[in-house]
Amino acid sequence: MMDGSHEDTLREIVGRLREALHDPSTPASALPSISNKLAEFDERMRMAEKSGSLFDADDDMTEVTEDVGASIV
């Protein structure tokens, strides 16, 4: 099951994109970008629902590697 807050956020984004796509006042030049984003977020929703999580099960969110960060040269 997806985390409620992430699921809610994705659903809200998809809803707003759909509204903008069907709004007659949306400029025609914005429609391709909105369509692409709608498809992207819709796919994220489907993948998250399918996997049960927005994150990979093997993904350790707390792991830090030694080489992370900026180097001062």
CHARMM internal coordinates of N, CA and C (Angstrom, degrees):
IC EDIT
DIST 1 N 1 CA 1.4576
DIST 1 CA 1 C 1.5239
ANGL 1 N 1 CA 1 C 109.02
DIST 1 C 2 N 1.3026
ANGL 1 CA 1 C 2 N 115.82
DIHE 1 N 1 CA 1 C 2 N 140.26
DIST 2 N 2 CA 1.4617
ANGL 1 C 2 N 2 CA 120.40
DIHE 1 CA 1 C 2 N 2 CA 179.62
DIST 2 CA 2 C 1.5252
ANGL 2 N 2 CA 2 C 109.77
DIHE 1 C 2 N 2 CA 2 C -76.86
DIST 2 C 3 N 1.3138
ANGL 2 CA 2 C 3 N 114.42
DIHE 2 N 2 CA 2 C 3 N 153.13
DIST 3 N 3 CA 1.4524
ANGL 2 C 3 N 3 CA 121.03
DIHE 2 CA 2 C 3 N 3 CA 174.66
DIST 3 CA 3 C 1.5224
ANGL 3 N 3 CA 3 C 108.04
DIHE 2 C 3 N 3 CA 3 C -65.64
DIST 3 C 4 N 1.3265
ANGL 3 CA 3 C 4 N 116.76
DIHE 3 N 3 CA 3 C 4 N 131.05
DIST 4 N 4 CA 1.4639
ANGL 3 C 4 N 4 CA 121.54
DIHE 3 CA 3 C 4 N 4 CA -175.70
DIST 4 CA 4 C 1.5120
ANGL 4 N 4 CA 4 C 113.94
DIHE 3 C 4 N 4 CA 4 C -54.83
DIST 4 C 5 N 1.3084
ANGL 4 CA 4 C 5 N 118.07
DIHE 4 N 4 CA 4 C 5 N -44.16
DIST 5 N 5 CA 1.4577
ANGL 4 C 5 N 5 CA 119.67
DIHE 4 CA 4 C 5 N 5 CA -176.57
DIST 5 CA 5 C 1.5265
ANGL 5 N 5 CA 5 C 111.75
DIHE 4 C 5 N 5 CA 5 C -66.61
DIST 5 C 6 N 1.3196
ANGL 5 CA 5 C 6 N 117.49
DIHE 5 N 5 CA 5 C 6 N -40.29
DIST 6 N 6 CA 1.4645
ANGL 5 C 6 N 6 CA 120.68
DIHE 5 CA 5 C 6 N 6 CA 177.96
DIST 6 CA 6 C 1.5243
ANGL 6 N 6 CA 6 C 110.45
DIHE 5 C 6 N 6 CA 6 C -69.06
DIST 6 C 7 N 1.3064
ANGL 6 CA 6 C 7 N 116.25
DIHE 6 N 6 CA 6 C 7 N -42.12
DIST 7 N 7 CA 1.4588
ANGL 6 C 7 N 7 CA 120.43
DIHE 6 CA 6 C 7 N 7 CA 178.53
DIST 7 CA 7 C 1.5210
ANGL 7 N 7 CA 7 C 110.06
DIHE 6 C 7 N 7 CA 7 C -62.15
DIST 7 C 8 N 1.3209
ANGL 7 CA 7 C 8 N 116.41
DIHE 7 N 7 CA 7 C 8 N -45.09
DIST 8 N 8 CA 1.4616
ANGL 7 C 8 N 8 CA 120.69
DIHE 7 CA 7 C 8 N 8 CA 178.97
DIST 8 CA 8 C 1.5236
ANGL 8 N 8 CA 8 C 111.16
DIHE 7 C 8 N 8 CA 8 C -60.21
DIST 8 C 9 N 1.3151
ANGL 8 CA 8 C 9 N 116.68
DIHE 8 N 8 CA 8 C 9 N -42.97
DIST 9 N 9 CA 1.4636
ANGL 8 C 9 N 9 CA 121.22
DIHE 8 CA 8 C 9 N 9 CA 179.96
DIST 9 CA 9 C 1.5232
ANGL 9 N 9 CA 9 C 110.75
DIHE 8 C 9 N 9 CA 9 C -63.04
DIST 9 C 10 N 1.3334
ANGL 9 CA 9 C 10 N 116.70
DIHE 9 N 9 CA 9 C 10 N -46.20
DIST 10 N 10 CA 1.4665
ANGL 9 C 10 N 10 CA 119.72
DIHE 9 CA 9 C 10 N 10 CA 179.12
DIST 10 CA 10 C 1.5222
ANGL 10 N 10 CA 10 C 111.19
DIHE 9 C 10 N 10 CA 10 C -62.97
DIST 10 C 11 N 1.3254
ANGL 10 CA 10 C 11 N 116.91
DIHE 10 N 10 CA 10 C 11 N -42.25
DIST 11 N 11 CA 1.4668
ANGL 10 C 11 N 11 CA 120.23
DIHE 10 CA 10 C 11 N 11 CA 179.07
DIST 11 CA 11 C 1.5340
ANGL 11 N 11 CA 11 C 110.85
DIHE 10 C 11 N 11 CA 11 C -63.98
DIST 11 C 12 N 1.3247
ANGL 11 CA 11 C 12 N 116.37
DIHE 11 N 11 CA 11 C 12 N -38.92
DIST 12 N 12 CA 1.4655
ANGL 11 C 12 N 12 CA 120.12
DIHE 11 CA 11 C 12 N 12 CA 178.77
DIST 12 CA 12 C 1.5240
ANGL 12 N 12 CA 12 C 110.89
DIHE 11 C 12 N 12 CA 12 C -64.82
DIST 12 C 13 N 1.3164
ANGL 12 CA 12 C 13 N 116.45
DIHE 12 N 12 CA 12 C 13 N -42.85
DIST 13 N 13 CA 1.4675
ANGL 12 C 13 N 13 CA 120.61
DIHE 12 CA 12 C 13 N 13 CA 179.36
DIST 13 CA 13 C 1.5239
ANGL 13 N 13 CA 13 C 110.07
DIHE 12 C 13 N 13 CA 13 C -63.06
DIST 13 C 14 N 1.3265
ANGL 13 CA 13 C 14 N 116.85
DIHE 13 N 13 CA 13 C 14 N -46.04
DIST 14 N 14 CA 1.4613
ANGL 13 C 14 N 14 CA 120.79
DIHE 13 CA 13 C 14 N 14 CA 179.34
DIST 14 CA 14 C 1.5269
ANGL 14 N 14 CA 14 C 109.99
DIHE 13 C 14 N 14 CA 14 C -61.21
DIST 14 C 15 N 1.3216
ANGL 14 CA 14 C 15 N 117.11
DIHE 14 N 14 CA 14 C 15 N -42.54
DIST 15 N 15 CA 1.4642
ANGL 14 C 15 N 15 CA 120.88
DIHE 14 CA 14 C 15 N 15 CA 178.92
DIST 15 CA 15 C 1.5116
ANGL 15 N 15 CA 15 C 112.50
DIHE 14 C 15 N 15 CA 15 C -61.82
DIST 15 C 16 N 1.3155
ANGL 15 CA 15 C 16 N 116.24
DIHE 15 N 15 CA 15 C 16 N -44.35
DIST 16 N 16 CA 1.4718
ANGL 15 C 16 N 16 CA 119.59
DIHE 15 CA 15 C 16 N 16 CA 179.99
DIST 16 CA 16 C 1.5293
ANGL 16 N 16 CA 16 C 111.79
DIHE 15 C 16 N 16 CA 16 C -66.87
DIST 16 C 17 N 1.3305
ANGL 16 CA 16 C 17 N 115.76
DIHE 16 N 16 CA 16 C 17 N -38.38
DIST 17 N 17 CA 1.4628
ANGL 16 C 17 N 17 CA 118.96
DIHE 16 CA 16 C 17 N 17 CA 177.86
DIST 17 CA 17 C 1.5269
ANGL 17 N 17 CA 17 C 110.70
DIHE 16 C 17 N 17 CA 17 C -64.91
DIST 17 C 18 N 1.3260
ANGL 17 CA 17 C 18 N 117.07
DIHE 17 N 17 CA 17 C 18 N -40.48
DIST 18 N 18 CA 1.4670
ANGL 17 C 18 N 18 CA 120.32
DIHE 17 CA 17 C 18 N 18 CA 178.09
DIST 18 CA 18 C 1.5252
ANGL 18 N 18 CA 18 C 110.73
DIHE 17 C 18 N 18 CA 18 C -63.62
DIST 18 C 19 N 1.3317
ANGL 18 CA 18 C 19 N 115.99
DIHE 18 N 18 CA 18 C 19 N -42.44
DIST 19 N 19 CA 1.4687
ANGL 18 C 19 N 19 CA 119.72
DIHE 18 CA 18 C 19 N 19 CA 178.26
DIST 19 CA 19 C 1.5265
ANGL 19 N 19 CA 19 C 110.53
DIHE 18 C 19 N 19 CA 19 C -60.39
DIST 19 C 20 N 1.3277
ANGL 19 CA 19 C 20 N 116.17
DIHE 19 N 19 CA 19 C 20 N -45.85
DIST 20 N 20 CA 1.4643
ANGL 19 C 20 N 20 CA 120.25
DIHE 19 CA 19 C 20 N 20 CA -178.95
DIST 20 CA 20 C 1.5220
ANGL 20 N 20 CA 20 C 110.82
DIHE 19 C 20 N 20 CA 20 C -64.74
DIST 20 C 21 N 1.3351
ANGL 20 CA 20 C 21 N 116.82
DIHE 20 N 20 CA 20 C 21 N -36.81
DIST 21 N 21 CA 1.4535
ANGL 20 C 21 N 21 CA 120.72
DIHE 20 CA 20 C 21 N 21 CA -179.65
DIST 21 CA 21 C 1.5245
ANGL 21 N 21 CA 21 C 111.55
DIHE 20 C 21 N 21 CA 21 C -64.38
DIST 21 C 22 N 1.3331
ANGL 21 CA 21 C 22 N 116.45
DIHE 21 N 21 CA 21 C 22 N -35.31
DIST 22 N 22 CA 1.4666
ANGL 21 C 22 N 22 CA 120.75
DIHE 21 CA 21 C 22 N 22 CA -176.78
DIST 22 CA 22 C 1.5305
ANGL 22 N 22 CA 22 C 113.48
DIHE 21 C 22 N 22 CA 22 C -97.44
DIST 22 C 23 N 1.3224
ANGL 22 CA 22 C 23 N 117.18
DIHE 22 N 22 CA 22 C 23 N -0.97
DIST 23 N 23 CA 1.4580
ANGL 22 C 23 N 23 CA 121.38
DIHE 22 CA 22 C 23 N 23 CA 179.86
DIST 23 CA 23 C 1.5291
ANGL 23 N 23 CA 23 C 109.40
DIHE 22 C 23 N 23 CA 23 C -78.25
DIST 23 C 24 N 1.3304
ANGL 23 CA 23 C 24 N 117.33
DIHE 23 N 23 CA 23 C 24 N 122.27
DIST 24 N 24 CA 1.4669
ANGL 23 C 24 N 24 CA 119.72
DIHE 23 CA 23 C 24 N 24 CA -179.41
DIST 24 CA 24 C 1.5340
ANGL 24 N 24 CA 24 C 113.74
DIHE 23 C 24 N 24 CA 24 C -61.67
DIST 24 C 25 N 1.3242
ANGL 24 CA 24 C 25 N 117.89
DIHE 24 N 24 CA 24 C 25 N -21.51
DIST 25 N 25 CA 1.4613
ANGL 24 C 25 N 25 CA 119.78
DIHE 24 CA 24 C 25 N 25 CA -179.39
DIST 25 CA 25 C 1.5353
ANGL 25 N 25 CA 25 C 112.70
DIHE 24 C 25 N 25 CA 25 C -84.72
DIST 25 C 26 N 1.3316
ANGL 25 CA 25 C 26 N 117.57
DIHE 25 N 25 CA 25 C 26 N -4.68
DIST 26 N 26 CA 1.4611
ANGL 25 C 26 N 26 CA 120.23
DIHE 25 CA 25 C 26 N 26 CA 177.39
DIST 26 CA 26 C 1.5284
ANGL 26 N 26 CA 26 C 108.61
DIHE 25 C 26 N 26 CA 26 C -71.43
DIST 26 C 27 N 1.3351
ANGL 26 CA 26 C 27 N 117.14
DIHE 26 N 26 CA 26 C 27 N 127.37
DIST 27 N 27 CA 1.4709
ANGL 26 C 27 N 27 CA 119.84
DIHE 26 CA 26 C 27 N 27 CA -179.70
DIST 27 CA 27 C 1.5272
ANGL 27 N 27 CA 27 C 111.32
DIHE 26 C 27 N 27 CA 27 C -61.21
DIST 27 C 28 N 1.3145
ANGL 27 CA 27 C 28 N 116.01
DIHE 27 N 27 CA 27 C 28 N 141.40
DIST 28 N 28 CA 1.4652
ANGL 27 C 28 N 28 CA 121.24
DIHE 27 CA 27 C 28 N 28 CA 179.65
DIST 28 CA 28 C 1.5283
ANGL 28 N 28 CA 28 C 111.47
DIHE 27 C 28 N 28 CA 28 C -57.95
DIST 28 C 29 N 1.3217
ANGL 28 CA 28 C 29 N 116.06
DIHE 28 N 28 CA 28 C 29 N -31.95
DIST 29 N 29 CA 1.4689
ANGL 28 C 29 N 29 CA 119.55
DIHE 28 CA 28 C 29 N 29 CA -179.07
DIST 29 CA 29 C 1.5371
ANGL 29 N 29 CA 29 C 112.32
DIHE 28 C 29 N 29 CA 29 C -68.04
DIST 29 C 30 N 1.3316
ANGL 29 CA 29 C 30 N 117.38
DIHE 29 N 29 CA 29 C 30 N -19.44
DIST 30 N 30 CA 1.4627
ANGL 29 C 30 N 30 CA 121.11
DIHE 29 CA 29 C 30 N 30 CA -179.64
DIST 30 CA 30 C 1.5265
ANGL 30 N 30 CA 30 C 112.66
DIHE 29 C 30 N 30 CA 30 C -88.95
DIST 30 C 31 N 1.3216
ANGL 30 CA 30 C 31 N 117.26
DIHE 30 N 30 CA 30 C 31 N -15.80
DIST 31 N 31 CA 1.4678
ANGL 30 C 31 N 31 CA 120.97
DIHE 30 CA 30 C 31 N 31 CA -174.84
DIST 31 CA 31 C 1.5285
ANGL 31 N 31 CA 31 C 114.44
DIHE 30 C 31 N 31 CA 31 C -60.78
DIST 31 C 32 N 1.3288
ANGL 31 CA 31 C 32 N 120.08
DIHE 31 N 31 CA 31 C 32 N -42.78
DIST 32 N 32 CA 1.4722
ANGL 31 C 32 N 32 CA 118.26
DIHE 31 CA 31 C 32 N 32 CA 178.38
DIST 32 CA 32 C 1.5300
ANGL 32 N 32 CA 32 C 113.13
DIHE 31 C 32 N 32 CA 32 C -61.33
DIST 32 C 33 N 1.3101
ANGL 32 CA 32 C 33 N 116.53
DIHE 32 N 32 CA 32 C 33 N -42.64
DIST 33 N 33 CA 1.4589
ANGL 32 C 33 N 33 CA 120.64
DIHE 32 CA 32 C 33 N 33 CA 179.38
DIST 33 CA 33 C 1.5279
ANGL 33 N 33 CA 33 C 111.18
DIHE 32 C 33 N 33 CA 33 C -64.87
DIST 33 C 34 N 1.3221
ANGL 33 CA 33 C 34 N 116.34
DIHE 33 N 33 CA 33 C 34 N -44.15
DIST 34 N 34 CA 1.4645
ANGL 33 C 34 N 34 CA 120.81
DIHE 33 CA 33 C 34 N 34 CA 179.14
DIST 34 CA 34 C 1.5233
ANGL 34 N 34 CA 34 C 109.90
DIHE 33 C 34 N 34 CA 34 C -63.08
DIST 34 C 35 N 1.3167
ANGL 34 CA 34 C 35 N 117.09
DIHE 34 N 34 CA 34 C 35 N -42.43
DIST 35 N 35 CA 1.4700
ANGL 34 C 35 N 35 CA 121.32
DIHE 34 CA 34 C 35 N 35 CA 179.26
DIST 35 CA 35 C 1.5245
ANGL 35 N 35 CA 35 C 110.99
DIHE 34 C 35 N 35 CA 35 C -61.64
DIST 35 C 36 N 1.3321
ANGL 35 CA 35 C 36 N 116.50
DIHE 35 N 35 CA 35 C 36 N -43.58
DIST 36 N 36 CA 1.4666
ANGL 35 C 36 N 36 CA 120.50
DIHE 35 CA 35 C 36 N 36 CA 178.74
DIST 36 CA 36 C 1.5203
ANGL 36 N 36 CA 36 C 111.45
DIHE 35 C 36 N 36 CA 36 C -62.76
DIST 36 C 37 N 1.3289
ANGL 36 CA 36 C 37 N 116.80
DIHE 36 N 36 CA 36 C 37 N -45.21
DIST 37 N 37 CA 1.4640
ANGL 36 C 37 N 37 CA 120.63
DIHE 36 CA 36 C 37 N 37 CA 179.84
DIST 37 CA 37 C 1.5239
ANGL 37 N 37 CA 37 C 111.01
DIHE 36 C 37 N 37 CA 37 C -65.44
DIST 37 C 38 N 1.3247
ANGL 37 CA 37 C 38 N 116.80
DIHE 37 N 37 CA 37 C 38 N -39.32
DIST 38 N 38 CA 1.4586
ANGL 37 C 38 N 38 CA 120.86
DIHE 37 CA 37 C 38 N 38 CA 178.31
DIST 38 CA 38 C 1.5234
ANGL 38 N 38 CA 38 C 110.01
DIHE 37 C 38 N 38 CA 38 C -61.19
DIST 38 C 39 N 1.3245
ANGL 38 CA 38 C 39 N 116.76
DIHE 38 N 38 CA 38 C 39 N -45.65
DIST 39 N 39 CA 1.4673
ANGL 38 C 39 N 39 CA 120.51
DIHE 38 CA 38 C 39 N 39 CA 178.23
DIST 39 CA 39 C 1.5267
ANGL 39 N 39 CA 39 C 110.85
DIHE 38 C 39 N 39 CA 39 C -62.75
DIST 39 C 40 N 1.3267
ANGL 39 CA 39 C 40 N 117.17
DIHE 39 N 39 CA 39 C 40 N -40.65
DIST 40 N 40 CA 1.4655
ANGL 39 C 40 N 40 CA 121.84
DIHE 39 CA 39 C 40 N 40 CA 179.92
DIST 40 CA 40 C 1.5323
ANGL 40 N 40 CA 40 C 111.26
DIHE 39 C 40 N 40 CA 40 C -62.53
DIST 40 C 41 N 1.3287
ANGL 40 CA 40 C 41 N 116.91
DIHE 40 N 40 CA 40 C 41 N -49.31
DIST 41 N 41 CA 1.4591
ANGL 40 C 41 N 41 CA 120.09
DIHE 40 CA 40 C 41 N 41 CA -178.01
DIST 41 CA 41 C 1.5226
ANGL 41 N 41 CA 41 C 111.81
DIHE 40 C 41 N 41 CA 41 C -71.75
DIST 41 C 42 N 1.3310
ANGL 41 CA 41 C 42 N 116.68
DIHE 41 N 41 CA 41 C 42 N -32.61
DIST 42 N 42 CA 1.4548
ANGL 41 C 42 N 42 CA 119.65
DIHE 41 CA 41 C 42 N 42 CA 175.93
DIST 42 CA 42 C 1.5272
ANGL 42 N 42 CA 42 C 109.85
DIHE 41 C 42 N 42 CA 42 C -63.65
DIST 42 C 43 N 1.3209
ANGL 42 CA 42 C 43 N 116.98
DIHE 42 N 42 CA 42 C 43 N -41.95
DIST 43 N 43 CA 1.4657
ANGL 42 C 43 N 43 CA 121.41
DIHE 42 CA 42 C 43 N 43 CA 177.25
DIST 43 CA 43 C 1.5268
ANGL 43 N 43 CA 43 C 110.83
DIHE 42 C 43 N 43 CA 43 C -64.20
DIST 43 C 44 N 1.3151
ANGL 43 CA 43 C 44 N 117.35
DIHE 43 N 43 CA 43 C 44 N -40.86
DIST 44 N 44 CA 1.4726
ANGL 43 C 44 N 44 CA 120.42
DIHE 43 CA 43 C 44 N 44 CA 176.77
DIST 44 CA 44 C 1.5243
ANGL 44 N 44 CA 44 C 111.07
DIHE 43 C 44 N 44 CA 44 C -59.52
DIST 44 C 45 N 1.3308
ANGL 44 CA 44 C 45 N 115.45
DIHE 44 N 44 CA 44 C 45 N -42.28
DIST 45 N 45 CA 1.4674
ANGL 44 C 45 N 45 CA 119.54
DIHE 44 CA 44 C 45 N 45 CA 178.76
DIST 45 CA 45 C 1.5246
ANGL 45 N 45 CA 45 C 110.59
DIHE 44 C 45 N 45 CA 45 C -62.08
DIST 45 C 46 N 1.3319
ANGL 45 CA 45 C 46 N 116.36
DIHE 45 N 45 CA 45 C 46 N -46.18
DIST 46 N 46 CA 1.4697
ANGL 45 C 46 N 46 CA 119.72
DIHE 45 CA 45 C 46 N 46 CA -179.06
DIST 46 CA 46 C 1.5172
ANGL 46 N 46 CA 46 C 111.47
DIHE 45 C 46 N 46 CA 46 C -63.96
DIST 46 C 47 N 1.3261
ANGL 46 CA 46 C 47 N 117.47
DIHE 46 N 46 CA 46 C 47 N -41.98
DIST 47 N 47 CA 1.4593
ANGL 46 C 47 N 47 CA 120.59
DIHE 46 CA 46 C 47 N 47 CA 179.59
DIST 47 CA 47 C 1.5239
ANGL 47 N 47 CA 47 C 110.63
DIHE 46 C 47 N 47 CA 47 C -65.40
DIST 47 C 48 N 1.3234
ANGL 47 CA 47 C 48 N 116.68
DIHE 47 N 47 CA 47 C 48 N -42.32
DIST 48 N 48 CA 1.4619
ANGL 47 C 48 N 48 CA 120.53
DIHE 47 CA 47 C 48 N 48 CA -179.31
DIST 48 CA 48 C 1.5229
ANGL 48 N 48 CA 48 C 110.74
DIHE 47 C 48 N 48 CA 48 C -66.27
DIST 48 C 49 N 1.3166
ANGL 48 CA 48 C 49 N 117.41
DIHE 48 N 48 CA 48 C 49 N -41.18
DIST 49 N 49 CA 1.4639
ANGL 48 C 49 N 49 CA 120.33
DIHE 48 CA 48 C 49 N 49 CA 178.38
DIST 49 CA 49 C 1.5190
ANGL 49 N 49 CA 49 C 110.78
DIHE 48 C 49 N 49 CA 49 C -66.22
DIST 49 C 50 N 1.3144
ANGL 49 CA 49 C 50 N 116.30
DIHE 49 N 49 CA 49 C 50 N -37.66
DIST 50 N 50 CA 1.4584
ANGL 49 C 50 N 50 CA 121.48
DIHE 49 CA 49 C 50 N 50 CA -179.26
DIST 50 CA 50 C 1.5338
ANGL 50 N 50 CA 50 C 110.82
DIHE 49 C 50 N 50 CA 50 C -68.01
DIST 50 C 51 N 1.3217
ANGL 50 CA 50 C 51 N 116.63
DIHE 50 N 50 CA 50 C 51 N -43.71
DIST 51 N 51 CA 1.4619
ANGL 50 C 51 N 51 CA 120.43
DIHE 50 CA 50 C 51 N 51 CA -177.30
DIST 51 CA 51 C 1.5238
ANGL 51 N 51 CA 51 C 112.29
DIHE 50 C 51 N 51 CA 51 C -84.57
DIST 51 C 52 N 1.3176
ANGL 51 CA 51 C 52 N 116.57
DIHE 51 N 51 CA 51 C 52 N -18.71
DIST 52 N 52 CA 1.4562
ANGL 51 C 52 N 52 CA 119.92
DIHE 51 CA 51 C 52 N 52 CA -179.18
DIST 52 CA 52 C 1.5119
ANGL 52 N 52 CA 52 C 113.06
DIHE 51 C 52 N 52 CA 52 C 85.92
DIST 52 C 53 N 1.3334
ANGL 52 CA 52 C 53 N 117.03
DIHE 52 N 52 CA 52 C 53 N 0.13
DIST 53 N 53 CA 1.4558
ANGL 52 C 53 N 53 CA 120.14
DIHE 52 CA 52 C 53 N 53 CA -178.88
DIST 53 CA 53 C 1.5130
ANGL 53 N 53 CA 53 C 109.68
DIHE 52 C 53 N 53 CA 53 C -154.73
DIST 53 C 54 N 1.3075
ANGL 53 CA 53 C 54 N 116.19
DIHE 53 N 53 CA 53 C 54 N 149.81
DIST 54 N 54 CA 1.4592
ANGL 53 C 54 N 54 CA 120.92
DIHE 53 CA 53 C 54 N 54 CA 174.78
DIST 54 CA 54 C 1.5189
ANGL 54 N 54 CA 54 C 111.29
DIHE 53 C 54 N 54 CA 54 C -76.59
DIST 54 C 55 N 1.3329
ANGL 54 CA 54 C 55 N 116.38
DIHE 54 N 54 CA 54 C 55 N -18.02
DIST 55 N 55 CA 1.4497
ANGL 54 C 55 N 55 CA 121.78
DIHE 54 CA 54 C 55 N 55 CA -176.79
DIST 55 CA 55 C 1.5159
ANGL 55 N 55 CA 55 C 109.73
DIHE 54 C 55 N 55 CA 55 C -114.76
DIST 55 C 56 N 1.3236
ANGL 55 CA 55 C 56 N 116.82
DIHE 55 N 55 CA 55 C 56 N 152.07
DIST 56 N 56 CA 1.4519
ANGL 55 C 56 N 56 CA 120.71
DIHE 55 CA 55 C 56 N 56 CA 175.49
DIST 56 CA 56 C 1.5190
ANGL 56 N 56 CA 56 C 109.25
DIHE 55 C 56 N 56 CA 56 C -62.08
DIST 56 C 57 N 1.3188
ANGL 56 CA 56 C 57 N 115.89
DIHE 56 N 56 CA 56 C 57 N 141.73
DIST 57 N 57 CA 1.4563
ANGL 56 C 57 N 57 CA 120.15
DIHE 56 CA 56 C 57 N 57 CA 179.38
DIST 57 CA 57 C 1.5194
ANGL 57 N 57 CA 57 C 110.67
DIHE 56 C 57 N 57 CA 57 C -63.99
DIST 57 C 58 N 1.3451
ANGL 57 CA 57 C 58 N 117.33
DIHE 57 N 57 CA 57 C 58 N -30.59
DIST 58 N 58 CA 1.4583
ANGL 57 C 58 N 58 CA 121.44
DIHE 57 CA 57 C 58 N 58 CA -178.96
DIST 58 CA 58 C 1.5198
ANGL 58 N 58 CA 58 C 112.62
DIHE 57 C 58 N 58 CA 58 C -86.01
DIST 58 C 59 N 1.3184
ANGL 58 CA 58 C 59 N 117.32
DIHE 58 N 58 CA 58 C 59 N -5.14
DIST 59 N 59 CA 1.4543
ANGL 58 C 59 N 59 CA 122.01
DIHE 58 CA 58 C 59 N 59 CA -176.11
DIST 59 CA 59 C 1.5210
ANGL 59 N 59 CA 59 C 109.75
DIHE 58 C 59 N 59 CA 59 C -78.55
DIST 59 C 60 N 1.3305
ANGL 59 CA 59 C 60 N 116.59
DIHE 59 N 59 CA 59 C 60 N 115.21
DIST 60 N 60 CA 1.4553
ANGL 59 C 60 N 60 CA 121.07
DIHE 59 CA 59 C 60 N 60 CA 177.46
DIST 60 CA 60 C 1.5206
ANGL 60 N 60 CA 60 C 107.95
DIHE 59 C 60 N 60 CA 60 C -90.67
DIST 60 C 61 N 1.3188
ANGL 60 CA 60 C 61 N 115.70
DIHE 60 N 60 CA 60 C 61 N 105.08
DIST 61 N 61 CA 1.4657
ANGL 60 C 61 N 61 CA 121.08
DIHE 60 CA 60 C 61 N 61 CA -175.32
DIST 61 CA 61 C 1.5284
ANGL 61 N 61 CA 61 C 112.22
DIHE 60 C 61 N 61 CA 61 C -70.29
DIST 61 C 62 N 1.3311
ANGL 61 CA 61 C 62 N 118.10
DIHE 61 N 61 CA 61 C 62 N -14.49
DIST 62 N 62 CA 1.4546
ANGL 61 C 62 N 62 CA 120.58
DIHE 61 CA 61 C 62 N 62 CA -176.80
DIST 62 CA 62 C 1.5236
ANGL 62 N 62 CA 62 C 112.85
DIHE 61 C 62 N 62 CA 62 C -101.32
DIST 62 C 63 N 1.3267
ANGL 62 CA 62 C 63 N 117.25
DIHE 62 N 62 CA 62 C 63 N -6.25
DIST 63 N 63 CA 1.4494
ANGL 62 C 63 N 63 CA 120.61
DIHE 62 CA 62 C 63 N 63 CA -176.90
DIST 63 CA 63 C 1.5207
ANGL 63 N 63 CA 63 C 110.32
DIHE 62 C 63 N 63 CA 63 C -72.54
DIST 63 C 64 N 1.3114
ANGL 63 CA 63 C 64 N 116.07
DIHE 63 N 63 CA 63 C 64 N 134.93
DIST 64 N 64 CA 1.4637
ANGL 63 C 64 N 64 CA 122.28
DIHE 63 CA 63 C 64 N 64 CA 176.97
DIST 64 CA 64 C 1.5139
ANGL 64 N 64 CA 64 C 107.24
DIHE 63 C 64 N 64 CA 64 C -126.20
DIST 64 C 65 N 1.3232
ANGL 64 CA 64 C 65 N 116.28
DIHE 64 N 64 CA 64 C 65 N 130.42
DIST 65 N 65 CA 1.4539
ANGL 64 C 65 N 65 CA 119.54
DIHE 64 CA 64 C 65 N 65 CA 177.59
DIST 65 CA 65 C 1.5107
ANGL 65 N 65 CA 65 C 108.91
DIHE 64 C 65 N 65 CA 65 C -95.83
DIST 65 C 66 N 1.2995
ANGL 65 CA 65 C 66 N 115.53
DIHE 65 N 65 CA 65 C 66 N 156.90
DIST 66 N 66 CA 1.4644
ANGL 65 C 66 N 66 CA 120.45
DIHE 65 CA 65 C 66 N 66 CA -175.49
DIST 66 CA 66 C 1.5257
ANGL 66 N 66 CA 66 C 113.32
DIHE 65 C 66 N 66 CA 66 C -66.96
DIST 66 C 67 N 1.3377
ANGL 66 CA 66 C 67 N 117.21
DIHE 66 N 66 CA 66 C 67 N -27.02
DIST 67 N 67 CA 1.4538
ANGL 66 C 67 N 67 CA 118.96
DIHE 66 CA 66 C 67 N 67 CA -175.09
DIST 67 CA 67 C 1.5273
ANGL 67 N 67 CA 67 C 113.35
DIHE 66 C 67 N 67 CA 67 C -90.73
DIST 67 C 68 N 1.3227
ANGL 67 CA 67 C 68 N 118.04
DIHE 67 N 67 CA 67 C 68 N 10.37
DIST 68 N 68 CA 1.4537
ANGL 67 C 68 N 68 CA 121.39
DIHE 67 CA 67 C 68 N 68 CA 178.85
DIST 68 CA 68 C 1.5227
ANGL 68 N 68 CA 68 C 109.03
DIHE 67 C 68 N 68 CA 68 C -80.22
DIST 68 C 69 N 1.3145
ANGL 68 CA 68 C 69 N 116.00
DIHE 68 N 68 CA 68 C 69 N 136.69
DIST 69 N 69 CA 1.4550
ANGL 68 C 69 N 69 CA 119.34
DIHE 68 CA 68 C 69 N 69 CA 176.95
DIST 69 CA 69 C 1.5059
ANGL 69 N 69 CA 69 C 111.53
DIHE 68 C 69 N 69 CA 69 C 123.32
DIST 69 C 70 N 1.2772
ANGL 69 CA 69 C 70 N 115.36
DIHE 69 N 69 CA 69 C 70 N 177.06
DIST 70 N 70 CA 1.4624
ANGL 69 C 70 N 70 CA 121.21
DIHE 69 CA 69 C 70 N 70 CA -178.35
DIST 70 CA 70 C 1.5147
ANGL 70 N 70 CA 70 C 109.56
DIHE 69 C 70 N 70 CA 70 C -93.70
DIST 70 C 71 N 1.2782
ANGL 70 CA 70 C 71 N 114.09
DIHE 70 N 70 CA 70 C 71 N 147.76
DIST 71 N 71 CA 1.4542
ANGL 70 C 71 N 71 CA 120.10
DIHE 70 CA 70 C 71 N 71 CA 175.48
DIST 71 CA 71 C 1.5218
ANGL 71 N 71 CA 71 C 108.65
DIHE 70 C 71 N 71 CA 71 C -106.68
DIST 71 C 72 N 1.2969
ANGL 71 CA 71 C 72 N 115.54
DIHE 71 N 71 CA 71 C 72 N 138.59
DIST 72 N 72 CA 1.4669
ANGL 71 C 72 N 72 CA 119.99
DIHE 71 CA 71 C 72 N 72 CA 176.77
DIST 72 CA 72 C 1.5195
ANGL 72 N 72 CA 72 C 106.40
DIHE 71 C 72 N 72 CA 72 C -93.98
DIST 72 C 73 N 1.3265
ANGL 72 CA 72 C 73 N 113.54
DIHE 72 N 72 CA 72 C 73 N 123.07
DIST 73 N 73 CA 1.4695
ANGL 72 C 73 N 73 CA 118.57
DIHE 72 CA 72 C 73 N 73 CA -177.10
DIST 73 CA 73 C 1.4989
ANGL 73 N 73 CA 73 C 109.11
DIHE 72 C 73 N 73 CA 73 C -109.74
END
COOR INIT
IC SEED 1 N 1 CA 1 C
IC BUILD
